[in-house]
């Protein structure tokens, strides 16, 4: 049943690091129907990669779980939700600070949320300790018409 969105996809996979590439390619394939630029597609793939990696590395740590991705299209905007039922984040505000990492021994950069925020137009993080985390990201895709107008104005 069609809701307020134009199209939707849902994906679930086991929290194994080699599924991160699968997730980013699947989302990129879905978003490609909006005819994004290579840069826009790269931004989305990077943000999805960071969110999925966070679920795998931090959410589930050494245990296996399920990572869920929902992507919805609203006109020329994509909304991507990456969620897990992992350990959750006790202090989301602190976790969103640049260079913060709960895994310094793994040489993690602590830039995951910062990267997501720089590549997407909107990022929201909801988390509850013991229940998991949901990251919602949105990005507006410039239509070819918008690109033409931008070039004419410049």
Residue, then its C-alpha position, 0 to 999 in steps of 0.5 A: x500500500x502506497x503511503x505518503x512516499x513515492x517508493x520504498x524499499x526494505x532490507x535486512x541482513x546479518x551484522x557481518x562487516x562484509x554486508x556493509x558493501x552490499x547495503x551501500x550498493x543496494x541503497x545506491x541502486x534504489x536511489x538511482x531512480x532519482x537520477x542523482x549526480x555521481x557526487x550525490x550517490x557517493x555521498x549517500x553511499x558513504x553515509x549508509x556505509x558509516x551508519x551500517x558500520x556503526x550498527x555492526x561494530x558498536x551496536x552488536x560488537x562481537x555478537x550477530x544481529x540484524x541490521x535493517x535499512x528502509x529507504x523511501x523516496x518523497x519527490x526528489x528526496x530520499x530518506x534512509x533509516x538504518x536501525x539495529x537491536x544492539x546495545x544502544x548508545x547511552x549518550x547520543x549527544x556525546x557520540x555525535x561529537x567529532x573524534x568521539x569513539x567508544x572503540x579507541x583500541x580498534x583505531x576507530x576515527x570517531x567521525x561516523x556521525x560527523x561524516x553522515x552529517x556532512x554528506x546528508x541534509x538531515x541526520x537524526x539519531x535515536x537510541x535506547x540502551x539495551x534496545x538499539x539505535x535508529x539513524x534517519x538520514x535525508x538528502x534532496x537530489x538535485x533534479x536535472x532542471x535544478x542543475x540547469x537553473x544553477x548553471x544559468x544563474x552562475 
